[in-house]
Amino acid sequence: MEDLTLFLVSILASCMVFYLIVSHLSPHPVQKHLQSPARVLFVTSHPDDEVMFFGPTILGLAKTGCEIFLLVMSPGREKGHTRKKELYESCSILGIPMSNIIVMRHTKLKDDPTVRWREELVSNIILRHVASLSIDTVVTFDRHGVSGHKNHISLYYAVACFAMEDRDRSVYCLTTVNLLRKYSSVLDVPMSFLVCPWVFIAGVSQWWVLQRAMMAHWSQYTWFRKLYMLFSRYTLINTLEPMTRPSLGDKKEF
């Protein structure tokens, strides 16, 4: 039993040391970041997605000096503007100005984990804002939506539709991992960093910024989300993958 304990402690210590070295001594390894984006649009489903899932990427890109925009497809289920005000406060902590935040309020874009939004509708909204904001890079969820939330999954397919029409912009998706890795916190950092080509790591100080940003979403800051923010690897590391664009001859299959 003691040997097992020592083994587990040594693994945890090794992962922690690796994380501290990578996040502090080499915070911006060029081979692990995107290709010099200037204007990046994050497309999310609800207020708090920006900090619960995309936090390390947002903070990492902010440090490079690129301009960050946030397009939120639904204001949530709460009445009034509570979630919107929380979003503004959270984004101010993350360094996203209020003028760069767009929150949609559409009758067909309800916050519902069982409903998949119409891809054509969402794609047209994205296309309109990408053009008006002169966006060069789009980041959203992958086809699994990290949590399996159908609103999240809808964004992937909507952005895929957009990407088929607009091949000039770079499009990246946040990688979904299995449940064990999702809640393995620092234990997942070495493997993700070494295996994935596009990685953003939040250092200790940035991790605390994300905790504060999540606290701004006070109406959503329940006990299980507090645990999520403590143990989720998405508050420490984001791994991205480029969206695959089929050739024009394969367009009908997409």
C-alpha atoms as an extended CHARMM CRD file, in Angstrom:
* protein
*
       254  EXT
         1         1  MET       CA              0.0000000000        0.0000000000        0.0000000000  PROA      1               0.0000000000
         2         2  GLU       CA              2.8500000000        2.3700000000        0.8290000000  PROA      2               0.0000000000
         3         3  ASP       CA              4.5100000000        1.5860000000       -2.4870000000  PROA      3               0.0000000000
         4         4  LEU       CA              1.3110000000        2.4060000000       -4.3390000000  PROA      4               0.0000000000
         5         5  THR       CA              0.9530000000        5.6670000000       -2.4330000000  PROA      5               0.0000000000
         6         6  LEU       CA              4.5250000000        6.6550000000       -3.2270000000  PROA      6               0.0000000000
         7         7  PHE       CA              3.9840000000        5.7750000000       -6.8780000000  PROA      7               0.0000000000
         8         8  LEU       CA              0.8490000000        7.9180000000       -7.1440000000  PROA      8               0.0000000000
         9         9  VAL       CA              2.4760000000       10.8040000000       -5.3070000000  PROA      9               0.0000000000
        10        10  SER       CA              5.4960000000       10.6290000000       -7.6120000000  PROA      10              0.0000000000
        11        11  ILE       CA              3.2350000000       10.7600000000      -10.6830000000  PROA      11              0.0000000000
        12        12  LEU       CA              1.3570000000       13.7670000000       -9.3130000000  PROA      12              0.0000000000
        13        13  ALA       CA              4.6130000000       15.5140000000       -8.4020000000  PROA      13              0.0000000000
        14        14  SER       CA              6.0930000000       14.8350000000      -11.8380000000  PROA      14              0.0000000000
        15        15  CYS       CA              3.0280000000       16.2040000000      -13.5890000000  PROA      15              0.0000000000
        16        16  MET       CA              3.0250000000       19.2750000000      -11.3670000000  PROA      16              0.0000000000
        17        17  VAL       CA              6.7100000000       19.9530000000      -12.0360000000  PROA      17              0.0000000000
        18        18  PHE       CA              6.1540000000       19.5240000000      -15.7740000000  PROA      18              0.0000000000
        19        19  TYR       CA              3.2140000000       21.9080000000      -15.6600000000  PROA      19              0.0000000000
        20        20  LEU       CA              5.1310000000       24.5540000000      -13.7200000000  PROA      20              0.0000000000
        21        21  ILE       CA              8.1290000000       24.3410000000      -16.0440000000  PROA      21              0.0000000000
        22        22  VAL       CA              6.0700000000       24.5480000000      -19.2310000000  PROA      22              0.0000000000
        23        23  SER       CA              3.7330000000       27.2880000000      -17.9960000000  PROA      23              0.0000000000
        24        24  HSD       CA              6.3650000000       29.5200000000      -16.4160000000  PROA      24              0.0000000000
        25        25  LEU       CA              9.6850000000       28.9510000000      -18.1570000000  PROA      25              0.0000000000
        26        26  SER       CA              8.2260000000       28.6130000000      -21.6350000000  PROA      26              0.0000000000
        27        27  PRO       CA              4.7690000000       30.1770000000      -21.5970000000  PROA      27              0.0000000000
        28        28  HSD       CA              4.5090000000       30.6860000000      -25.3610000000  PROA      28              0.0000000000
        29        29  PRO       CA              6.2290000000       27.8990000000      -27.2880000000  PROA      29              0.0000000000
        30        30  VAL       CA              5.7770000000       28.9320000000      -30.9330000000  PROA      30              0.0000000000
        31        31  GLN       CA              5.2230000000       25.4150000000      -32.2000000000  PROA      31              0.0000000000
        32        32  LYS       CA              2.2720000000       25.0070000000      -29.8380000000  PROA      32              0.0000000000
        33        33  HSD       CA              0.3280000000       28.1560000000      -30.7240000000  PROA      33              0.0000000000
        34        34  LEU       CA             -1.7630000000       29.3400000000      -33.6530000000  PROA      34              0.0000000000
        35        35  GLN       CA             -0.1890000000       31.0070000000      -36.6580000000  PROA      35              0.0000000000
        36        36  SER       CA             -0.1270000000       34.6820000000      -35.6490000000  PROA      36              0.0000000000
        37        37  PRO       CA             -3.8600000000       35.4650000000      -35.5880000000  PROA      37              0.0000000000
        38        38  ALA       CA             -4.7600000000       39.1670000000      -35.4100000000  PROA      38              0.0000000000
        39        39  ARG       CA             -8.5330000000       39.1300000000      -34.8530000000  PROA      39              0.0000000000
        40        40  VAL       CA            -10.0000000000       36.0200000000      -33.2360000000  PROA      40              0.0000000000
        41        41  LEU       CA            -13.6920000000       35.2660000000      -32.7780000000  PROA      41              0.0000000000
        42        42  PHE       CA            -14.7250000000       32.7780000000      -30.0890000000  PROA      42              0.0000000000
        43        43  VAL       CA            -18.1530000000       31.3170000000      -30.8320000000  PROA      43              0.0000000000
        44        44  THR       CA            -19.8540000000       29.9540000000      -27.7080000000  PROA      44              0.0000000000
        45        45  SER       CA            -23.3500000000       28.8660000000      -26.7530000000  PROA      45              0.0000000000
        46        46  HSD       CA            -23.9190000000       30.5150000000      -23.3790000000  PROA      46              0.0000000000
        47        47  PRO       CA            -22.4390000000       33.0190000000      -20.9320000000  PROA      47              0.0000000000
        48        48  ASP       CA            -19.7580000000       31.2300000000      -18.8120000000  PROA      48              0.0000000000
        49        49  ASP       CA            -18.6030000000       28.9960000000      -21.7080000000  PROA      49              0.0000000000
        50        50  GLU       CA            -15.7810000000       31.4580000000      -22.3220000000  PROA      50              0.0000000000
        51        51  VAL       CA            -14.2430000000       30.8120000000      -18.9090000000  PROA      51              0.0000000000
        52        52  MET       CA            -15.2800000000       27.2080000000      -18.2490000000  PROA      52              0.0000000000
        53        53  PHE       CA            -13.8880000000       25.8880000000      -21.5240000000  PROA      53              0.0000000000
        54        54  PHE       CA            -11.8410000000       28.4440000000      -23.4910000000  PROA      54              0.0000000000
        55        55  GLY       CA            -10.0830000000       30.3140000000      -20.6780000000  PROA      55              0.0000000000
        56        56  PRO       CA             -6.4460000000       29.2610000000      -21.3160000000  PROA      56              0.0000000000
        57        57  THR       CA             -6.7880000000       30.0200000000      -25.0420000000  PROA      57              0.0000000000
        58        58  ILE       CA             -8.3280000000       33.4490000000      -24.4430000000  PROA      58              0.0000000000
        59        59  LEU       CA             -5.6510000000       34.4330000000      -21.9330000000  PROA      59              0.0000000000
        60        60  GLY       CA             -2.8880000000       33.0080000000      -24.1120000000  PROA      60              0.0000000000
        61        61  LEU       CA             -4.0070000000       34.8820000000      -27.2090000000  PROA      61              0.0000000000
        62        62  ALA       CA             -4.5300000000       38.0820000000      -25.2190000000  PROA      62              0.0000000000
        63        63  LYS       CA             -0.8550000000       37.9580000000      -24.2340000000  PROA      63              0.0000000000
        64        64  THR       CA              0.1860000000       37.8450000000      -27.8880000000  PROA      64              0.0000000000
        65        65  GLY       CA             -1.6270000000       41.1300000000      -28.5180000000  PROA      65              0.0000000000
        66        66  CYS       CA             -4.2910000000       39.8810000000      -30.9010000000  PROA      66              0.0000000000
        67        67  GLU       CA             -7.8040000000       41.3220000000      -30.6110000000  PROA      67              0.0000000000
        68        68  ILE       CA            -10.3750000000       38.9310000000      -29.1750000000  PROA      68              0.0000000000
        69        69  PHE       CA            -14.0950000000       38.9370000000      -29.9090000000  PROA      69              0.0000000000
        70        70  LEU       CA            -16.8030000000       36.8080000000      -28.3240000000  PROA      70              0.0000000000
        71        71  LEU       CA            -20.0430000000       35.7520000000      -30.0050000000  PROA      71              0.0000000000
        72        72  VAL       CA            -22.5270000000       34.1480000000      -27.5730000000  PROA      72              0.0000000000
        73        73  MET       CA            -25.5370000000       32.5240000000      -29.2070000000  PROA      73              0.0000000000
        74        74  SER       CA            -27.9020000000       32.4940000000      -26.2180000000  PROA      74              0.0000000000
        75        75  PRO       CA            -28.1850000000       34.6760000000      -23.1010000000  PROA      75              0.0000000000
        76        76  GLY       CA            -29.2820000000       31.6850000000      -21.0070000000  PROA      76              0.0000000000
        77        77  ARG       CA            -32.5920000000       30.6820000000      -19.4830000000  PROA      77              0.0000000000
        78        78  GLU       CA            -32.7520000000       33.3140000000      -16.7550000000  PROA      78              0.0000000000
        79        79  LYS       CA            -35.1080000000       36.2400000000      -17.2620000000  PROA      79              0.0000000000
        80        80  GLY       CA            -33.8120000000       39.7460000000      -17.6760000000  PROA      80              0.0000000000
        81        81  HSD       CA            -30.1780000000       40.6140000000      -18.3010000000  PROA      81              0.0000000000
        82        82  THR       CA            -28.5540000000       38.8410000000      -15.3500000000  PROA      82              0.0000000000
        83        83  ARG       CA            -26.4090000000       36.4900000000      -17.4210000000  PROA      83              0.0000000000
        84        84  LYS       CA            -25.4150000000       39.2880000000      -19.7820000000  PROA      84              0.0000000000
        85        85  LYS       CA            -24.1940000000       41.4780000000      -16.9380000000  PROA      85              0.0000000000
        86        86  GLU       CA            -22.2700000000       38.5410000000      -15.4930000000  PROA      86              0.0000000000
        87        87  LEU       CA            -20.7040000000       37.9200000000      -18.8860000000  PROA      87              0.0000000000
        88        88  TYR       CA            -19.5110000000       41.5040000000      -19.1640000000  PROA      88              0.0000000000
        89        89  GLU       CA            -17.9380000000       41.3240000000      -15.7170000000  PROA      89              0.0000000000
        90        90  SER       CA            -16.2840000000       37.9940000000      -16.4710000000  PROA      90              0.0000000000
        91        91  CYS       CA            -14.9010000000       39.2450000000      -19.7780000000  PROA      91              0.0000000000
        92        92  SER       CA            -13.5190000000       42.3900000000      -18.1480000000  PROA      92              0.0000000000
        93        93  ILE       CA            -11.4680000000       40.0960000000      -15.9070000000  PROA      93              0.0000000000
        94        94  LEU       CA            -10.3410000000       38.0590000000      -18.9250000000  PROA      94              0.0000000000
        95        95  GLY       CA             -9.3730000000       41.2200000000      -20.8110000000  PROA      95              0.0000000000
        96        96  ILE       CA            -12.1370000000       41.2420000000      -23.4350000000  PROA      96              0.0000000000
        97        97  PRO       CA            -13.6450000000       44.7420000000      -23.8370000000  PROA      97              0.0000000000
        98        98  MET       CA            -17.4300000000       45.0920000000      -23.7330000000  PROA      98              0.0000000000
        99        99  SER       CA            -17.4290000000       46.4420000000      -27.2930000000  PROA      99              0.0000000000
       100       100  ASN       CA            -16.0490000000       43.0930000000      -28.5010000000  PROA      100             0.0000000000
       101       101  ILE       CA            -18.8720000000       41.0180000000      -26.9840000000  PROA      101             0.0000000000
       102       102  ILE       CA            -21.9690000000       40.0710000000      -28.9750000000  PROA      102             0.0000000000
       103       103  VAL       CA            -24.8380000000       38.2780000000      -27.2310000000  PROA      103             0.0000000000
       104       104  MET       CA            -27.6030000000       36.9710000000      -29.4720000000  PROA      104             0.0000000000
       105       105  ARG       CA            -31.2160000000       36.8090000000      -28.3170000000  PROA      105             0.0000000000
       106       106  HSD       CA            -33.1300000000       34.6920000000      -30.8290000000  PROA      106             0.0000000000
       107       107  THR       CA            -36.3670000000       32.7810000000      -30.2670000000  PROA      107             0.0000000000
       108       108  LYS       CA            -34.9420000000       29.7400000000      -32.0720000000  PROA      108             0.0000000000
       109       109  LEU       CA            -31.7150000000       29.6820000000      -30.0650000000  PROA      109             0.0000000000
       110       110  LYS       CA            -32.9100000000       28.5690000000      -26.6400000000  PROA      110             0.0000000000
       111       111  ASP       CA            -30.5790000000       27.3440000000      -23.9210000000  PROA      111             0.0000000000
       112       112  ASP       CA            -31.5070000000       23.6620000000      -23.8420000000  PROA      112             0.0000000000
       113       113  PRO       CA            -29.0270000000       20.7500000000      -23.5770000000  PROA      113             0.0000000000
       114       114  THR       CA            -31.4310000000       18.4790000000      -25.4740000000  PROA      114             0.0000000000
       115       115  VAL       CA            -31.9880000000       20.7820000000      -28.4700000000  PROA      115             0.0000000000
       116       116  ARG       CA            -29.6910000000       21.0420000000      -31.4540000000  PROA      116             0.0000000000
       117       117  TRP       CA            -29.9470000000       24.4250000000      -33.1140000000  PROA      117             0.0000000000
       118       118  ARG       CA            -30.4270000000       24.7620000000      -36.8710000000  PROA      118             0.0000000000
       119       119  GLU       CA            -26.9880000000       24.9220000000      -38.4440000000  PROA      119             0.0000000000
       120       120  GLU       CA            -28.0880000000       27.2080000000      -41.2840000000  PROA      120             0.0000000000
       121       121  LEU       CA            -29.4020000000       29.8320000000      -38.8620000000  PROA      121             0.0000000000
       122       122  VAL       CA            -26.2970000000       29.8140000000      -36.6720000000  PROA      122             0.0000000000
       123       123  SER       CA            -23.9430000000       29.6840000000      -39.6550000000  PROA      123             0.0000000000
       124       124  ASN       CA            -25.5080000000       32.7980000000      -41.1690000000  PROA      124             0.0000000000
       125       125  ILE       CA            -25.1160000000       34.6550000000      -37.8780000000  PROA      125             0.0000000000
       126       126  ILE       CA            -21.4520000000       33.6550000000      -37.6680000000  PROA      126             0.0000000000
       127       127  LEU       CA            -20.8090000000       34.5860000000      -41.2950000000  PROA      127             0.0000000000
       128       128  ARG       CA            -22.3380000000       38.0120000000      -40.7860000000  PROA      128             0.0000000000
       129       129  HSD       CA            -20.2110000000       38.8250000000      -37.7550000000  PROA      129             0.0000000000
       130       130  VAL       CA            -17.0090000000       37.3820000000      -39.2010000000  PROA      130             0.0000000000
       131       131  ALA       CA            -17.3870000000       39.6770000000      -42.1850000000  PROA      131             0.0000000000
       132       132  SER       CA            -18.3690000000       42.8020000000      -40.2220000000  PROA      132             0.0000000000
       133       133  LEU       CA            -15.5590000000       42.3570000000      -37.6750000000  PROA      133             0.0000000000
       134       134  SER       CA            -12.8520000000       41.3850000000      -40.2120000000  PROA      134             0.0000000000
       135       135  ILE       CA            -12.1220000000       38.1770000000      -38.3260000000  PROA      135             0.0000000000
       136       136  ASP       CA             -9.2000000000       36.0230000000      -39.4750000000  PROA      136             0.0000000000
       137       137  THR       CA             -9.5620000000       33.1220000000      -37.0020000000  PROA      137             0.0000000000
       138       138  VAL       CA            -12.6050000000       31.3970000000      -35.4960000000  PROA      138             0.0000000000
       139       139  VAL       CA            -12.5230000000       29.1320000000      -32.4280000000  PROA      139             0.0000000000
       140       140  THR       CA            -15.4360000000       27.0140000000      -31.2030000000  PROA      140             0.0000000000
       141       141  PHE       CA            -16.3470000000       23.5720000000      -29.8330000000  PROA      141             0.0000000000
       142       142  ASP       CA            -15.6200000000       20.3150000000      -31.6440000000  PROA      142             0.0000000000
       143       143  ARG       CA            -18.2840000000       17.8310000000      -32.7370000000  PROA      143             0.0000000000
       144       144  HSD       CA            -18.6130000000       16.4350000000      -29.1830000000  PROA      144             0.0000000000
       145       145  GLY       CA            -19.0570000000       19.8220000000      -27.5090000000  PROA      145             0.0000000000
       146       146  VAL       CA            -16.7790000000       18.9650000000      -24.5220000000  PROA      146             0.0000000000
       147       147  SER       CA            -19.7910000000       18.1440000000      -22.3290000000  PROA      147             0.0000000000
       148       148  GLY       CA            -22.0980000000       16.6140000000      -24.9370000000  PROA      148             0.0000000000
       149       149  HSD       CA            -24.4030000000       19.6430000000      -24.7030000000  PROA      149             0.0000000000
       150       150  LYS       CA            -26.3550000000       19.7570000000      -27.9700000000  PROA      150             0.0000000000
       151       151  ASN       CA            -26.1710000000       23.5370000000      -28.1310000000  PROA      151             0.0000000000
       152       152  HSD       CA            -22.3760000000       23.2110000000      -28.1070000000  PROA      152             0.0000000000
       153       153  ILE       CA            -22.4520000000       20.5190000000      -30.7780000000  PROA      153             0.0000000000
       154       154  SER       CA            -24.6530000000       22.7160000000      -32.9600000000  PROA      154             0.0000000000
       155       155  LEU       CA            -21.9100000000       25.3170000000      -33.0910000000  PROA      155             0.0000000000
       156       156  TYR       CA            -19.4320000000       22.8550000000      -34.5530000000  PROA      156             0.0000000000
       157       157  TYR       CA            -21.7150000000       21.9530000000      -37.4370000000  PROA      157             0.0000000000
       158       158  ALA       CA            -22.7150000000       25.5710000000      -37.9640000000  PROA      158             0.0000000000
       159       159  VAL       CA            -19.0700000000       26.6470000000      -38.1330000000  PROA      159             0.0000000000
       160       160  ALA       CA            -18.4120000000       23.7180000000      -40.4580000000  PROA      160             0.0000000000
       161       161  CYS       CA            -21.0830000000       25.0750000000      -42.8050000000  PROA      161             0.0000000000
       162       162  PHE       CA            -19.4770000000       28.5020000000      -42.5630000000  PROA      162             0.0000000000
       163       163  ALA       CA            -16.0210000000       27.0450000000      -43.2130000000  PROA      163             0.0000000000
       164       164  MET       CA            -17.2320000000       25.3920000000      -46.3960000000  PROA      164             0.0000000000
       165       165  GLU       CA            -18.3110000000       28.7630000000      -47.7540000000  PROA      165             0.0000000000
       166       166  ASP       CA            -15.3720000000       30.7830000000      -46.4180000000  PROA      166             0.0000000000
       167       167  ARG       CA            -11.9990000000       29.1230000000      -46.8830000000  PROA      167             0.0000000000
       168       168  ASP       CA             -9.9420000000       32.2330000000      -46.1390000000  PROA      168             0.0000000000
       169       169  ARG       CA            -10.3880000000       32.1420000000      -42.3600000000  PROA      169             0.0000000000
       170       170  SER       CA             -8.6360000000       29.7220000000      -40.0410000000  PROA      170             0.0000000000
       171       171  VAL       CA            -11.0370000000       27.6320000000      -37.9480000000  PROA      171             0.0000000000
       172       172  TYR       CA            -10.0710000000       25.7090000000      -34.8150000000  PROA      172             0.0000000000
       173       173  CYS       CA            -12.0760000000       23.4540000000      -32.4920000000  PROA      173             0.0000000000
       174       174  LEU       CA            -11.5700000000       22.8200000000      -28.7860000000  PROA      174             0.0000000000
       175       175  THR       CA            -10.7190000000       19.1450000000      -28.3300000000  PROA      175             0.0000000000
       176       176  THR       CA            -13.0820000000       17.0050000000      -26.2780000000  PROA      176             0.0000000000
       177       177  VAL       CA            -11.4170000000       14.4110000000      -24.0250000000  PROA      177             0.0000000000
       178       178  ASN       CA            -12.8890000000       11.4940000000      -22.1000000000  PROA      178             0.0000000000
       179       179  LEU       CA            -14.3690000000       11.9430000000      -18.6360000000  PROA      179             0.0000000000
       180       180  LEU       CA            -11.2940000000       10.6790000000      -16.7900000000  PROA      180             0.0000000000
       181       181  ARG       CA             -8.9750000000       13.0960000000      -18.5540000000  PROA      181             0.0000000000
       182       182  LYS       CA            -11.4950000000       15.9150000000      -18.2880000000  PROA      182             0.0000000000
       183       183  TYR       CA            -11.3110000000       15.8770000000      -14.4980000000  PROA      183             0.0000000000
       184       184  SER       CA             -7.6770000000       14.8530000000      -14.1040000000  PROA      184             0.0000000000
       185       185  SER       CA             -6.5200000000       18.4710000000      -13.7910000000  PROA      185             0.0000000000
       186       186  VAL       CA             -2.7200000000       18.7670000000      -13.8640000000  PROA      186             0.0000000000
       187       187  LEU       CA             -2.3040000000       15.0330000000      -14.5240000000  PROA      187             0.0000000000
       188       188  ASP       CA             -3.4820000000       15.5510000000      -18.0940000000  PROA      188             0.0000000000
       189       189  VAL       CA             -1.0580000000       18.3690000000      -18.8960000000  PROA      189             0.0000000000
       190       190  PRO       CA              2.0730000000       16.3710000000      -19.9010000000  PROA      190             0.0000000000
       191       191  MET       CA              0.3010000000       14.0440000000      -22.3340000000  PROA      191             0.0000000000
       192       192  SER       CA             -1.8150000000       16.8050000000      -23.8810000000  PROA      192             0.0000000000
       193       193  PHE       CA              1.1470000000       19.1260000000      -24.2790000000  PROA      193             0.0000000000
       194       194  LEU       CA              3.4370000000       16.5210000000      -25.8190000000  PROA      194             0.0000000000
       195       195  VAL       CA              0.8800000000       14.9770000000      -28.1640000000  PROA      195             0.0000000000
       196       196  CYS       CA             -1.1920000000       17.9300000000      -29.4130000000  PROA      196             0.0000000000
       197       197  PRO       CA              0.2230000000       20.4900000000      -31.8820000000  PROA      197             0.0000000000
       198       198  TRP       CA             -1.8920000000       23.4750000000      -30.7330000000  PROA      198             0.0000000000
       199       199  VAL       CA             -1.8220000000       23.9860000000      -26.9780000000  PROA      199             0.0000000000
       200       200  PHE       CA             -2.5290000000       26.8320000000      -24.5720000000  PROA      200             0.0000000000
       201       201  ILE       CA             -1.5640000000       26.4580000000      -20.9110000000  PROA      201             0.0000000000
       202       202  ALA       CA             -2.7210000000       28.7350000000      -18.1050000000  PROA      202             0.0000000000
       203       203  GLY       CA             -0.0530000000       29.4030000000      -15.5110000000  PROA      203             0.0000000000
       204       204  VAL       CA             -0.8750000000       29.5480000000      -11.8130000000  PROA      204             0.0000000000
       205       205  SER       CA             -1.6670000000       33.2650000000      -11.9070000000  PROA      205             0.0000000000
       206       206  GLN       CA             -3.8090000000       32.8080000000      -15.0170000000  PROA      206             0.0000000000
       207       207  TRP       CA             -5.6010000000       29.8810000000      -13.3780000000  PROA      207             0.0000000000
       208       208  TRP       CA             -6.5730000000       32.2340000000      -10.5610000000  PROA      208             0.0000000000
       209       209  VAL       CA             -7.7830000000       34.8120000000      -13.1080000000  PROA      209             0.0000000000
       210       210  LEU       CA            -10.0910000000       32.1230000000      -14.5190000000  PROA      210             0.0000000000
       211       211  GLN       CA            -11.3920000000       31.3230000000      -11.0430000000  PROA      211             0.0000000000
       212       212  ARG       CA            -12.2150000000       34.9960000000      -10.4930000000  PROA      212             0.0000000000
       213       213  ALA       CA            -13.8490000000       35.2470000000      -13.9090000000  PROA      213             0.0000000000
       214       214  MET       CA            -16.0730000000       32.2770000000      -13.1140000000  PROA      214             0.0000000000
       215       215  MET       CA            -17.0500000000       33.8270000000       -9.7820000000  PROA      215             0.0000000000
       216       216  ALA       CA            -18.4440000000       36.7390000000      -11.7940000000  PROA      216             0.0000000000
       217       217  HSD       CA            -21.0710000000       34.3200000000      -13.0990000000  PROA      217             0.0000000000
       218       218  TRP       CA            -22.5450000000       34.2440000000       -9.6100000000  PROA      218             0.0000000000
       219       219  SER       CA            -25.9710000000       32.9120000000      -10.6990000000  PROA      219             0.0000000000
       220       220  GLN       CA            -24.2370000000       29.8390000000      -12.1420000000  PROA      220             0.0000000000
       221       221  TYR       CA            -21.5710000000       29.4420000000       -9.4830000000  PROA      221             0.0000000000
       222       222  THR       CA            -23.0790000000       26.3470000000       -7.8640000000  PROA      222             0.0000000000
       223       223  TRP       CA            -21.1700000000       23.7570000000       -5.8270000000  PROA      223             0.0000000000
       224       224  PHE       CA            -20.6710000000       21.4090000000       -8.7800000000  PROA      224             0.0000000000
       225       225  ARG       CA            -19.3190000000       24.2070000000      -10.9690000000  PROA      225             0.0000000000
       226       226  LYS       CA            -16.9310000000       25.1560000000       -8.1810000000  PROA      226             0.0000000000
       227       227  LEU       CA            -15.6600000000       21.5680000000       -8.2470000000  PROA      227             0.0000000000
       228       228  TYR       CA            -15.4610000000       21.7100000000      -12.0250000000  PROA      228             0.0000000000
       229       229  MET       CA            -13.3120000000       24.8340000000      -11.8920000000  PROA      229             0.0000000000
       230       230  LEU       CA            -10.9810000000       23.1500000000       -9.4080000000  PROA      230             0.0000000000
       231       231  PHE       CA            -10.5010000000       19.8060000000      -11.1480000000  PROA      231             0.0000000000
       232       232  SER       CA            -11.2050000000       20.3410000000      -14.8400000000  PROA      232             0.0000000000
       233       233  ARG       CA             -8.2200000000       20.2380000000      -17.1670000000  PROA      233             0.0000000000
       234       234  TYR       CA             -9.9410000000       22.9470000000      -19.2510000000  PROA      234             0.0000000000
       235       235  THR       CA             -9.0010000000       25.5210000000      -16.6210000000  PROA      235             0.0000000000
       236       236  LEU       CA             -5.3380000000       24.5870000000      -17.0620000000  PROA      236             0.0000000000
       237       237  ILE       CA             -4.8960000000       23.5160000000      -20.6650000000  PROA      237             0.0000000000
       238       238  ASN       CA             -6.6950000000       23.8340000000      -23.9890000000  PROA      238             0.0000000000
       239       239  THR       CA             -5.8200000000       21.6830000000      -26.9710000000  PROA      239             0.0000000000
       240       240  LEU       CA             -7.1370000000       22.7790000000      -30.3460000000  PROA      240             0.0000000000
       241       241  GLU       CA             -7.4580000000       21.0580000000      -33.6780000000  PROA      241             0.0000000000
       242       242  PRO       CA             -8.0080000000       22.6710000000      -37.0810000000  PROA      242             0.0000000000
       243       243  MET       CA            -11.3830000000       22.0540000000      -38.6640000000  PROA      243             0.0000000000
       244       244  THR       CA            -11.0270000000       19.7180000000      -41.6130000000  PROA      244             0.0000000000
       245       245  ARG       CA            -12.4330000000       21.1980000000      -44.7910000000  PROA      245             0.0000000000
       246       246  PRO       CA            -13.4690000000       18.5850000000      -47.3550000000  PROA      246             0.0000000000
       247       247  SER       CA            -12.5600000000       19.2420000000      -50.9560000000  PROA      247             0.0000000000
       248       248  LEU       CA            -15.2070000000       21.0140000000      -53.0020000000  PROA      248             0.0000000000
       249       249  GLY       CA            -16.0680000000       17.7250000000      -54.6440000000  PROA      249             0.0000000000
       250       250  ASP       CA            -16.9850000000       16.2670000000      -51.2390000000  PROA      250             0.0000000000
       251       251  LYS       CA            -19.1200000000       19.2050000000      -50.1250000000  PROA      251             0.0000000000
       252       252  LYS       CA            -22.3730000000       17.2510000000      -50.2010000000  PROA      252             0.0000000000
       253       253  GLU       CA            -21.0340000000       14.7620000000      -47.6660000000  PROA      253             0.0000000000
       254       254  PHE       CA            -20.4430000000       17.4180000000      -45.0250000000  PROA      254             0.0000000000
